Amino acid sequence: MPIKSYLVHPHDGKKEELLQELSTMASCEVVPAQNMEIIALVTETETKQEEEVLKARLESIKSLKLLALVSGFNTPQ
Amino acid sequence: MQTTLTDRRSFLKKMAMASAIAAAASMFPGIMFAAEQEKGIPKNANLDWKKGPCRFCGVGCGVLVGTENGKAVAVKGDPNSPVNKGLCCVKGYHSIMALYGKDRLTHPLVKKNGRYVKTSMDEALDLIASKMKETIAEHGKDAVSIYGSGQWTIPDGYAASKLFKGCIGTNNVEANARLCMASAVTGFLTSFGLDEPMGCYEDIDHADVFVLWGNNMAEMHPVLFSRLLDQRLKRGVKIIDFATRTTRTSTAADKSILFLPQTDLAVANAICYEIIKNGWVNNSFVEKHCSFSKGLTNMGYGLEDNYTFTDKPEKISFEDYKTFLEDYTPEKVSKLSGVSVRDIKYMASYYGDPNKKVMSLWCMGMNQHTRGTWINNLVYNIHLLTGKISQPGNSPFSLTGQPSACGTVREVGTLTHKLPHGVVMNKEHREFAAKIWGVPAENIPSKPTYHTVEMFRALDRGDIRFMWIQVTNPMVTMPKLKRYRDGAKKEGRFIVVSDVYPTPTTDIADVILPSAMWIEREGMYGNSERRTQYFEQMVDPPGEAISDTWQLIEVAKRLGYEKQFPYKEETHIEEIYTEYRKHHDNIKHNMAPLEVLKSQSGAIWPYVDGKSTKWRFNAKYDPACSNGEDFHFYGKPDGKAIIWQRPYEPAAEEPDNEYPYWLNTGRVVEHWHTGSMTRRIPVLHQAMPHAYVELHPDDAERMQIKTGDAVRLTTRRGEITLPASINERGVPAPMQVFVPFFDENILINDITLDSFCPISKEPDYKKCAVRVEKA
């Protein structure tokens, strides 16, 4: 059951749009930086496969410029 | 079982988010995640929120601590604090976690036959008092000493000074702030006659240009740095990073200018040369408010035991000063410093532009310097020549590293030469302090004894036999550490250490006292901008831990000073603060009453007629100005600030064929100084788990060293091996290396040099010669 954290960089001027999109995704928890164009993101999925699908979905978001992995954890099923 | 799994997942999610935020804090200077503070608060929690200053660093951010069932469970930036306006850095945000490390010291420990034995607090305090009596009887008053901290609260430092200087009658009182801001103090005293910045953080909201002198603000003062970045967004201000190493601050600045170690002295003089040459001097300001002096040169570096130095100031004329500066043309200084002529002129032009308000900021880079007093003087020279001082936005500003380096060490005066008001060398000052303390004036010796380095040398020599160390970790922080560690372990020494966690310093203790930490007791801190802030006790300390103040009071009573320490346990902090205020009861330093500190986010002294004084020496803001002019530098008898003629002189130890690199040491954003608290906060430890040595990529390539490879550093003091870091957090200039000092398992200070500024006695941790090899 993977839990991963990322720093997400939006395209210029797209932070709010990206934040909205990430907020609606069930497996995502987001915290935007107050004073910079950066969003901290934690994902929680049931399986490794589900995690990979989610990551592909994240990378396809148009307002997202860069997804930088910070940490990854795994818990027993 | 399900609950346990859910808790674990919840914990891991929090850890994951905290890791992301910690990583962001280290990658993006000044980044803030205020929303996260609210999210971390338990849902439906009925929290009791109380205000206080953050316990880390000298910025003095206001925080709100949420408690529930006797435990601190949440912390957030205080939106009402004018310091941080609701923001927190990564350390502040995790600050309450430092209270709850698994290995908190909870009971006194006494070393018996080489093993620590748990004992009662009463028994431990009895032992300390009896050892002090015994030591004084056998070796004299100057054989006992106390070594405290800029993390001491104001009452802690006050009780220590009163006990040792007023009652016992020894000036063996020092604090670790000697290691971080003593040069700022002597800089202020020599230039202005009074300590601490004339301005305040509000200067940031007015300045057009910020020049950071060897000051990695993005990591060391992140909340203040975020205020600079905010002003750039709002007003397009310029940030110039003038440093020896490329850091997070450099990359966030508009301009990064690198200089060779120690040559900031020459560059500052070159800026003054340019100001004069280009007619940028504010002549009326200089004529009315400045005088010129020079002091002794070739002072040495304090490397020998019992080294002494006394400067002999001599008045000079403006013309003499101009002649002196002829040696500091940009062309000459460029060759020495590695700074281009263009960049020297670029900095000078901002200082010289009458339409630009300039703030100079510095911290350890200028203070931990064998000519620390001089470089402080030289930056003041720039501001004095241009008249850019004591006005909103025109501000030379020395930042401090600890929460109460100003409030306790500088204002209470917990240094060997100091009293709460004035110095021990002055008869009137001794009499004034003695009257308030209720002791004969003759009790206070008229001569200072040992500054910090010399105090540990005295312990090694055996001149000092008893040392009480509170809230600090000298067995990590002392330069040339091995000598002082070996000295402290010698037979016939008795060491008491008051702390909250085991450290390398508790390892040398004969008695370890568990201390109440931060909001586990009541107290006050004083930050970099002369702001005194109060915090109440919010939670109980663990086990038998008690505050450092109360430890001192209990020992004072056991030594027979009940009359001088009559305070009640329930009210002693208020009683001490009220007594302490008497020392500063004048228009130049009045401290705000306790009820004011309780009702708002602190107050800036001098607090006069119900108001903080934001800009000293400016008649518009400072009621102590009395000369009828716009400015009055009333710290000096003639009311004038001094422009000092101070030359460039080399460092105590410079690279040579045998030790060809410069070694520079410092801090990282994740850890509070020696890491004794922040390394017990999992997310911060995880973000920065161990020390490393930064190398320039060209040097690394030449030696075939990659990140993570073991590197051996050798100096004349010894050698140490640690992993390499290349193109990561910071990048040193070629032939220079940088090592952070937070890691007790990699004690970089074993190989640093104990040279110091002869005037301030502050060691230079930024410069010594080192050999670098792939291990």
Contacts between the chains, C-beta under 8 A, distances in Angstrom:
chain1	res1	chain2	res2	distance
A	1	B	9	7.0
A	3	B	9	7.0
A	3	B	12	4.9
A	3	B	13	5.6
A	3	B	16	5.2
A	4	B	16	6.6
A	5	B	16	3.8
A	5	B	17	6.1
A	5	B	19	5.3
A	5	B	20	4.0
A	6	B	20	6.6
A	7	B	20	5.8
A	7	B	23	6.3
A	7	B	24	5.6
A	7	B	27	7.4
A	29	B	13	6.9
A	29	B	17	6.9
A	31	B	17	6.4
A	31	B	20	7.9
A	31	B	21	7.1
A	31	B	33	5.4
A	31	B	35	5.6
A	31	B	36	4.5
A	31	B	39	6.5
A	32	B	33	7.7
A	32	B	35	6.5
A	33	B	24	6.7
A	33	B	28	7.6
A	33	B	31	5.0
A	33	B	32	6.3
A	33	B	33	5.6
A	34	B	32	4.5
A	34	B	33	6.4
A	34	B	34	4.5
A	34	B	35	6.7
A	34	B	87	7.3
A	35	B	30	6.8
A	35	B	31	6.7
A	35	B	32	5.1
A	35	B	226	6.1
A	35	B	229	7.1
A	35	B	230	6.5
A	36	B	28	5.7
A	36	B	30	7.6
A	36	B	31	4.9
A	36	B	32	7.9
A	38	B	24	5.8
A	38	B	28	6.2
A	38	B	31	6.3
A	40	B	17	6.1
A	40	B	20	4.0
A	40	B	21	5.5
A	40	B	24	6.3
A	40	B	33	6.4
A	40	B	36	7.3
A	41	B	20	7.0
A	42	B	13	5.6
A	42	B	16	4.6
A	42	B	17	4.9
A	42	B	20	6.9
A	44	B	9	7.3
A	44	B	13	6.2
A	70	B	16	7.7
A	70	B	19	5.2
A	70	B	20	4.6
A	70	B	23	4.6
A	71	B	15	7.6
A	71	B	16	5.6
A	71	B	19	4.1
A	71	B	20	7.1
A	71	B	23	7.9
A	71	B	686	7.8
A	72	B	16	8.0
A	73	B	12	4.5
A	73	B	15	6.9
A	73	B	16	6.1
A	75	B	5	7.0
A	75	B	8	5.9
A	75	B	9	5.3
A	75	B	12	6.1
A	76	B	5	7.0
